[in-house]
């Protein structure tokens, strides 16, 4: 501590109290700024780690979303194929019913053309 005071007393005796106060304020400012910078470095390191963790979470979520999208697409394609099969079956049933209708009409003497004209 004495080593620190001796140079200050020499500066005080040569230049006055204003210079000593200025030097003390500069030293205090330097310590405050260096502390703030060291804390901001620590905060940036923590922020980088947190960003990496969140990036990993986002990547996992994206992978899960893609997998879900593919499952939904497969299910939709399966439903579309089923509906196409149902429609094909209904077309077959409808054509069969038309054949039955025309056959029954011929048996009973009914002509579909006559009814539409009247």
Buried (B, 14 or more C-beta within 10 A) or exposed (E): EEEEEEEEEEBBEEEEEEEBEEBEEEEEEEEEEEEEEEEEEEEEEEEEEEEEEEEEEEEEEEEEEEEEEEEEEEEEEEEEEEEEEEEEEEEEEEEEEEEEEEEEEEEEEEEEEEEEEE
